[in-house]
Amino acid sequence: MKNKYTIILLAALVVLTSCRDENWYPGASLTAIGDVSETYRGLLLLNEGNMGSNKCTIDCYDYTSGTYNRNIYGDCNPDVVLALGDGGNDIGVYGGKIYVVVNQSNLVEVMDAFTFRHITQISIPNGRNLAFCGGRVYVSSYAGAAYGDTEYRKGFVAEIDTASLLVVKTCEVGYQPEEMAVYGSKLYVANSGGYCAPDYDSTVSVIDLTTFEVEKTIDVDVNLHRMEADYERGLIFVSSRGDYYGIPSSVYVIDVQTDNVIMHIADLPCADMALAGDSLYVYSTEFSYETYQTVVSYAIYDIGRREIVTRNFITDSTESQIIYPYGITVNKHSGDVYIADAKDFMTPGTLFCYSREGKLKWSVMTGDVPGHFAFIKK
């Protein structure tokens, strides 16, 4: 009997310590790929899951072993009820912790960046996106409920202290705020007004991080969404989704010295974008209610030359394998470009990895509705 209990104890210890293995946790859904990196330890991919299904998961590409692991959070936290929850909307790594916005479950999940173990959950209603600066985590929030909210209230940005993991301040911004970008002591917030259609918001709120108050509101265009900061040139790129009728999607450029819009890239529709050096990688899934068609493109905008240098950075014709692009990121050291394919938004998606030359290196099955990335450095 004593030997039996010893075996059970040893088995339990293996489970508890396996997430600290050199190659992290080799879960049941492991795929060998072989692409390794000397700079990064891992690439995290957040799968949103089908809305209302409680199927939000995290996958991890382990650069140390060249393996792809699906649902690492579930494997490493079998005792967490309901796992990650419903509707993953953003993921980021900061100060040795992973932060995940789960908007339908109205929370931010915090876990250890090495073991993937659950640390705590922070209650934030209908959270959207993350930004990090000075020992603080910033979360944009629609403020209202994700389902059935008929009150078109303004959203806010919550400031989380990384030591206590508590919300210490909030700042009201525009309607339905989306992505944010930090530049110096300022936080730029893209307000969409998505719940207010056709009366979309069209502003960027600029928050002074020292006072945590809005110091300026910049008029841009309707239904703002994505943001990328060019720290070398002092620029903020912000995308407009348009109104899906007569106003097309496009990209605007804000000068952080004046907080004015200095450029409108009218012929650059954008669903998501990622900046690497002088290249702004932009894919578009522009839908129109007038034509009921979706036009997909994969462009590169050269910031130095101020021009679109290609409308399709995929050079080997494999873009036909991507059914519905839903997320993009770039490994700034290798130049590899990663595109998440949500397919039908009901079944497992696919992650595609392209070289800087636009050639497909590998692809792998993901969780349901993949769309958000974060790198873990060594």
MISE-363821 format. One record per residue (C-alpha): residue number from 1; residue in three letters; z, x, y. Coordinates in steps of 0.001 Angstrom, whole numbers. Example, Ala and Ser with C-alpha at 12.3 -4.5 7.8 and 13.67 -1.06 7.14 Angstrom:
% MISE-363821
SITE   romar   logu         Z         X         Y
SITE       1    ALA      7800     12300     -4500
SITE       2    SER      7140     13670     -1060
END
This chain:
% MISE-363821
SITE   romar   logu         Z         X         Y
SITE       1    MET         0         0         0
SITE       2    LYS       872      2861      2353
SITE       3    ASN     -2539      4468      1753
SITE       4    LYS     -4204      1127      2514
SITE       5    TYR     -2495       893      5904
SITE       6    THR     -3408      4530      6614
SITE       7    ILE     -7084      3801      5987
SITE       8    ILE     -6947       737      8280
SITE       9    LEU     -5261      2795     11026
SITE      10    LEU     -7840      5569     10778
SITE      11    ALA    -10682      3039     10952
SITE      12    ALA     -9166      1532     14083
SITE      13    LEU     -8853      4950     15706
SITE      14    VAL    -12524      5660     14999
SITE      15    VAL    -13494      2450     16809
SITE      16    LEU    -11239      3200     19780
SITE      17    THR    -12431      6772     20220
SITE      18    SER    -16118      6367     19368
SITE      19    CYS    -16993      5539     22994
SITE      20    ARG    -15914      9095     23889
SITE      21    ASP    -18381     10749     21519
SITE      22    GLU    -20573     13438     23076
SITE      23    ASN    -23562     11123     22664
SITE      24    TRP    -21544      8088     23688
SITE      25    TYR    -21290      5100     21452
SITE      26    PRO    -24068      4862     18840
SITE      27    GLY    -24086      1077     18530
SITE      28    ALA    -25924      -979     15992
SITE      29    SER    -28943     -1330     18316
SITE      30    LEU    -29805      2344     18709
SITE      31    THR    -33382      3581     19109
SITE      32    ALA    -34293      7282     18956
SITE      33    ILE    -36712      8315     21721
SITE      34    GLY    -36010     12003     22310
SITE      35    ASP    -36477     12225     26084
SITE      36    VAL    -33546     14286     27430
SITE      37    SER    -32383     15388     30895
SITE      38    GLU    -30298     18255     32245
SITE      39    THR    -29361     16325     35392
SITE      40    TYR    -28347     12885     34228
SITE      41    ARG    -26088     11797     31421
SITE      42    GLY    -27426      8289     31207
SITE      43    LEU    -29566      5518     32650
SITE      44    LEU    -27897      2106     32702
SITE      45    LEU    -29967     -1063     32536
SITE      46    LEU    -28332     -4383     33374
SITE      47    ASN    -29806     -7375     31590
SITE      48    GLU    -29200    -10580     33530
SITE      49    GLY    -29354    -12869     30505
SITE      50    ASN    -30713    -16398     30643
SITE      51    MET    -28990    -18435     33340
SITE      52    GLY    -26097    -20421     31902
SITE      53    SER    -26200    -18624     28548
SITE      54    ASN    -23399    -16061     29078
SITE      55    LYS    -25688    -13294     27780
SITE      56    CYS    -25390    -10625     30453
SITE      57    THR    -25443     -7200     28756
SITE      58    ILE    -25758     -3495     29574
SITE      59    ASP    -28062     -1053     27809
SITE      60    CYS    -27823      2722     28160
SITE      61    TYR    -30424      5411     27705
SITE      62    ASP    -28407      8470     26648
SITE      63    TYR    -30149     11538     28096
SITE      64    THR    -27950     13909     26075
SITE      65    SER    -29234     12651     22721
SITE      66    GLY    -32481     10934     23685
SITE      67    THR    -31343      7597     22263
SITE      68    TYR    -31386      4061     23644
SITE      69    ASN    -28303      1921     23041
SITE      70    ARG    -28307     -1854     23535
SITE      71    ASN    -25265     -3940     24538
SITE      72    ILE    -22896     -1019     25004
SITE      73    TYR    -20335     -3137     26858
SITE      74    GLY    -20045     -5551     23960
SITE      75    ASP    -19699     -2698     21472
SITE      76    CYS    -17024      -887     23494
SITE      77    ASN    -15082     -3997     24563
SITE      78    PRO    -14957     -6345     21575
SITE      79    ASP    -11653     -7824     22778
SITE      80    VAL    -12962     -8966     26200
SITE      81    VAL    -13397    -12736     26065
SITE      82    LEU    -16915    -13853     27052
SITE      83    ALA    -17900    -10165     27399
SITE      84    LEU    -19687     -9496     30729
SITE      85    GLY    -20332    -13137     31520
SITE      86    ASP    -23221    -15095     32979
SITE      87    GLY    -25887    -13735     35320
SITE      88    GLY    -25782     -9990     35919
SITE      89    ASN    -27238     -9291     39362
SITE      90    ASP    -26526     -5627     40201
SITE      91    ILE    -25013     -2461     38753
SITE      92    GLY    -23835       790     40320
SITE      93    VAL    -21850      3940     39504
SITE      94    TYR    -19322      5342     41974
SITE      95    GLY    -16254      7544     41646
SITE      96    GLY    -16214      7595     37857
SITE      97    LYS    -16461      3817     37547
SITE      98    ILE    -19242      1357     36835
SITE      99    TYR    -19406     -1802     38943
SITE     100    VAL    -21346     -4850     37761
SITE     101    VAL    -21957     -7962     39852
SITE     102    VAL    -22000    -11035     37584
SITE     103    ASN    -22894    -13767     40015
SITE     104    GLN    -22857    -16898     37864
SITE     105    SER    -19402    -15922     36598
SITE     106    ASN    -18273    -15175     40180
SITE     107    LEU    -16905    -11710     39443
SITE     108    VAL    -17389     -7980     39677
SITE     109    GLU    -16689     -6179     36415
SITE     110    VAL    -15231     -2669     36702
SITE     111    MET    -15342      -235     33786
SITE     112    ASP    -14919      3453     33065
SITE     113    ALA    -18187      5364     33551
SITE     114    PHE    -17662      7533     30462
SITE     115    THR    -16135      5194     27895
SITE     116    PHE    -17598      1901     29190
SITE     117    ARG    -14138       414     28730
SITE     118    HIS    -13151     -2603     30792
SITE     119    ILE    -10736     -1813     33645
SITE     120    THR    -10542     -5043     35619
SITE     121    GLN    -12497     -7952     37074
SITE     122    ILE    -12596     -8779     40789
SITE     123    SER    -13192    -12377     41822
SITE     124    ILE    -16100    -12781     44266
SITE     125    PRO    -18063    -16058     44482
SITE     126    ASN    -21779    -15773     43728
SITE     127    GLY    -21970    -12029     44349
SITE     128    ARG    -25378    -10439     44756
SITE     129    ASN    -25635     -6697     45389
SITE     130    LEU    -23665     -3454     45742
SITE     131    ALA    -23366      -576     48190
SITE     132    PHE    -20942      2372     48239
SITE     133    CYS    -19447      4561     50977
SITE     134    GLY    -16209      6382     51838
SITE     135    GLY    -14143      5216     48870
SITE     136    ARG    -15207      1619     49353
SITE     137    VAL    -17457      -727     47388
SITE     138    TYR    -19388     -3376     49303
SITE     139    VAL    -20538     -6597     47655
SITE     140    SER    -22811     -9165     49294
SITE     141    SER    -21908    -12771     48474
SITE     142    TYR    -23560    -16136     48956
SITE     143    ALA    -19987    -17466     49469
SITE     144    GLY    -20817    -20824     47879
SITE     145    ALA    -21010    -21752     44221
SITE     146    ALA    -24034    -20691     42208
SITE     147    TYR    -24614    -24228     40954
SITE     148    GLY    -24803    -27433     42965
SITE     149    ASP    -23676    -26051     46333
SITE     150    THR    -25101    -28402     48982
SITE     151    GLU    -23262    -26770     51894
SITE     152    TYR    -25544    -24145     53368
SITE     153    ARG    -22776    -21822     54490
SITE     154    LYS    -23139    -18292     55737
SITE     155    GLY    -22500    -15499     53284
SITE     156    PHE    -20224    -12497     53589
SITE     157    VAL    -19795     -8896     52528
SITE     158    ALA    -16588     -8026     50667
SITE     159    GLU    -15021     -4566     50989
SITE     160    ILE    -13276     -3347     47824
SITE     161    ASP    -10836      -441     47854
SITE     162    THR    -11668      1815     44899
SITE     163    ALA     -8030      2871     44462
SITE     164    SER     -6425      -568     44227
SITE     165    LEU     -9628     -2356     43133
SITE     166    LEU     -8765     -5205     45480
SITE     167    VAL    -10810     -6941     48160
SITE     168    VAL     -9277     -5682     51405
SITE     169    LYS    -11694     -7137     53981
SITE     170    THR    -14581     -9553     54349
SITE     171    CYS    -17238     -9824     57041
SITE     172    GLU    -19375    -12915     57603
SITE     173    VAL    -23109    -12216     57820
SITE     174    GLY    -26219    -14409     57575
SITE     175    TYR    -27252    -16975     55001
SITE     176    GLN    -27481    -15861     51364
SITE     177    PRO    -27278    -12067     51868
SITE     178    GLU    -29067     -9871     49347
SITE     179    GLU    -29460     -6092     49198
SITE     180    MET    -27679     -3655     51495
SITE     181    ALA    -28122       -76     52642
SITE     182    VAL    -25575      2344     54108
SITE     183    TYR    -26632      4751     56825
SITE     184    GLY    -23911      6790     58522
SITE     185    SER    -21176      4395     59629
SITE     186    LYS    -23385      1324     59439
SITE     187    LEU    -24103     -1146     56663
SITE     188    TYR    -27416     -3011     56822
SITE     189    VAL    -27518     -6413     55095
SITE     190    ALA    -30705     -8359     54298
SITE     191    ASN    -30153    -12101     54793
SITE     192    SER    -32488    -14355     52819
SITE     193    GLY    -31458    -17939     53507
SITE     194    GLY    -32848    -18721     50074
SITE     195    TYR    -30760    -21865     49650
SITE     196    CYS    -31975    -23153     53031
SITE     197    ALA    -35717    -23191     52257
SITE     198    PRO    -37959    -23869     54070
SITE     199    ASP    -35580    -22895     56902
SITE     200    TYR    -35047    -19339     55672
SITE     201    ASP    -32884    -16783     57394
SITE     202    SER    -34865    -13929     58927
SITE     203    THR    -32223    -11425     60004
SITE     204    VAL    -30595     -8142     59069
SITE     205    SER    -26885     -7945     59864
SITE     206    VAL    -25647     -4511     60952
SITE     207    ILE    -21963     -3983     60134
SITE     208    ASP    -19920     -1244     61796
SITE     209    LEU    -17954       165     58860
SITE     210    THR    -15168      1454     61107
SITE     211    THR    -14324     -2026     62410
SITE     212    PHE    -15995     -3973     59585
SITE     213    GLU    -17568     -6354     62061
SITE     214    VAL    -21199     -7241     62758
SITE     215    GLU    -22287     -5144     65731
SITE     216    LYS    -25894     -6301     65843
SITE     217    THR    -28309     -8786     64278
SITE     218    ILE    -31935     -7697     63890
SITE     219    ASP    -34694    -10311     63736
SITE     220    VAL    -37203     -9362     61042
SITE     221    ASP    -38969    -12019     58945
SITE     222    VAL    -38178    -14889     56594
SITE     223    ASN    -36489    -14604     53202
SITE     224    LEU    -35414    -10950     53293
SITE     225    HIS    -34548     -9337     49971
SITE     226    ARG    -34775     -5620     49079
SITE     227    MET    -33650     -2528     50994
SITE     228    GLU    -34211      1222     50698
SITE     229    ALA    -32804      3891     53017
SITE     230    ASP    -34839      6990     53905
SITE     231    TYR    -32054      9373     54933
SITE     232    GLU    -34381     12207     55936
SITE     233    ARG    -36259     10149     58517
SITE     234    GLY    -33545      7691     59540
SITE     235    LEU    -35412      4623     58323
SITE     236    ILE    -34479      1436     56491
SITE     237    PHE    -37208      -341     54519
SITE     238    VAL    -36590     -4065     54062
SITE     239    SER    -38802     -6523     52202
SITE     240    SER    -39626    -10123     53012
SITE     241    ARG    -40530    -12479     50174
SITE     242    GLY    -42358    -14746     52601
SITE     243    ASP    -42238    -18512     52167
SITE     244    TYR    -44572    -18732     49117
SITE     245    TYR    -47074    -20677     51233
SITE     246    GLY    -48657    -19333     54420
SITE     247    ILE    -46305    -16387     55034
SITE     248    PRO    -46993    -13592     52528
SITE     249    SER    -44532    -11020     51232
SITE     250    SER    -44474     -7725     53151
SITE     251    VAL    -42294     -4746     54133
SITE     252    TYR    -40708     -3875     57489
SITE     253    VAL    -39257      -582     58740
SITE     254    ILE    -36092      -316     60865
SITE     255    ASP    -35228      2785     62917
SITE     256    VAL    -31477      3401     62525
SITE     257    GLN    -31233      5179     65881
SITE     258    THR    -32276      2084     67828
SITE     259    ASP    -31756      -596     65148
SITE     260    ASN    -35170     -1982     66022
SITE     261    VAL    -38098     -2883     63780
SITE     262    ILE    -40691      -173     64398
SITE     263    MET    -43294     -1028     61769
SITE     264    HIS    -44644     -3917     59741
SITE     265    ILE    -46516     -2958     56575
SITE     266    ALA    -48275     -6291     56355
SITE     267    ASP    -50457     -5487     53352
SITE     268    LEU    -47592     -4319     51116
SITE     269    PRO    -46161     -7285     49159
SITE     270    CYS    -42881     -6407     47486
SITE     271    ALA    -40744     -7778     44689
SITE     272    ASP    -38791     -4534     44314
SITE     273    MET    -39044      -935     45451
SITE     274    ALA    -37679      2543     44738
SITE     275    LEU    -37839      5619     46957
SITE     276    ALA    -38494      9142     45663
SITE     277    GLY    -39332     11839     48193
SITE     278    ASP    -42218     10683     50375
SITE     279    SER    -43235      7998     47889
SITE     280    LEU    -42055      4410     48078
SITE     281    TYR    -42841      2806     44722
SITE     282    VAL    -43402      -908     45188
SITE     283    TYR    -44339     -3534     42656
SITE     284    SER    -45163     -7091     43588
SITE     285    THR    -45172    -10385     41724
SITE     286    GLU    -46369    -12482     44626
SITE     287    PHE    -46455    -16194     43790
SITE     288    SER    -48090    -18858     45948
SITE     289    TYR    -47466    -22599     45782
SITE     290    GLU    -50897    -23026     47334
SITE     291    THR    -52756    -21377     44444
SITE     292    TYR    -50047    -21536     41732
SITE     293    GLN    -50969    -17987     40837
SITE     294    THR    -48946    -14775     40644
SITE     295    VAL    -50602    -11557     41788
SITE     296    VAL    -49076     -8371     40340
SITE     297    SER    -49545     -4920     41867
SITE     298    TYR    -47973     -1457     41502
SITE     299    ALA    -48376       366     44808
SITE     300    ILE    -47216      3660     46293
SITE     301    TYR    -46655      3865     50039
SITE     302    ASP    -46655      7416     51401
SITE     303    ILE    -43987      7489     54121
SITE     304    GLY    -45180     10713     55745
SITE     305    ARG    -48804      9586     55937
SITE     306    ARG    -47824      5974     56652
SITE     307    GLU    -50377      4559     54276
SITE     308    ILE    -50741      2950     50868
SITE     309    VAL    -52158      5667     48636
SITE     310    THR    -52653      3520     45541
SITE     311    ARG    -52485      -115     44523
SITE     312    ASN    -51787       828     40922
SITE     313    PHE    -49649      3869     40110
SITE     314    ILE    -50079      3123     36379
SITE     315    THR    -53103      5257     35513
SITE     316    ASP    -53582      4715     31776
SITE     317    SER    -54335       960     31840
SITE     318    THR    -51051       102     30069
SITE     319    GLU    -49993     -2258     32869
SITE     320    SER    -51577     -4950     30705
SITE     321    GLN    -48616     -4539     28335
SITE     322    ILE    -46172     -5563     31084
SITE     323    ILE    -45872     -9330     31188
SITE     324    TYR    -43513     -9781     34173
SITE     325    PRO    -42116     -6710     35988
SITE     326    TYR    -38557     -7432     37094
SITE     327    GLY    -37012     -4121     38112
SITE     328    ILE    -37923      -542     39016
SITE     329    THR    -36217      2816     39481
SITE     330    VAL    -37292      6449     39658
SITE     331    ASN    -35689      9558     38192
SITE     332    LYS    -35903     11698     41321
SITE     333    HIS    -35637     14935     39339
SITE     334    SER    -38253     14344     36637
SITE     335    GLY    -40378     11881     38592
SITE     336    ASP    -40285      9392     35725
SITE     337    VAL    -40729      5772     36780
SITE     338    TYR    -38937      3008     34867
SITE     339    ILE    -40142      -589     34917
SITE     340    ALA    -38178     -3457     33382
SITE     341    ASP    -40260     -6275     31902
SITE     342    ALA    -38476     -9659     31740
SITE     343    LYS    -41360    -11194     29764
SITE     344    ASP    -40624    -14942     29446
SITE     345    PHE    -37037    -14808     30797
SITE     346    MET    -35821    -16229     27475
SITE     347    THR    -36161    -13438     24907
SITE     348    PRO    -35470     -9667     24855
SITE     349    GLY    -37446     -7694     27419
SITE     350    THR    -38953     -4220     27427
SITE     351    LEU    -38223     -1026     29352
SITE     352    PHE    -41294      1096     30122
SITE     353    CYS    -41009      4762     31091
SITE     354    TYR    -43938      6340     32960
SITE     355    SER    -44467      9960     33949
SITE     356    ARG    -44997     10863     37608
SITE     357    GLU    -48715     10891     36749
SITE     358    GLY    -48534      7234     35753
SITE     359    LYS    -48880      7758     31999
SITE     360    LEU    -46757      5733     29589
SITE     361    LYS    -44218      8016     27867
SITE     362    TRP    -42282      5425     25863
SITE     363    SER    -41101      1839     25768
SITE     364    VAL    -38150       140     24098
SITE     365    MET    -36748     -3344     23557
SITE     366    THR    -33916     -4363     25905
SITE     367    GLY    -31578     -7308     26261
SITE     368    ASP    -32626    -10597     27834
SITE     369    VAL    -34014    -10449     31401
SITE     370    PRO    -33664     -6717     32226
SITE     371    GLY    -33754     -5987     35932
SITE     372    HIS    -31178     -3610     37477
SITE     373    PHE    -30629       145     37093
SITE     374    ALA    -28052      2852     37740
SITE     375    PHE    -27948      6555     36840
SITE     376    ILE    -24866      8389     35554
SITE     377    LYS    -24802     12056     36518
SITE     378    LYS    -23415     14773     34271
END
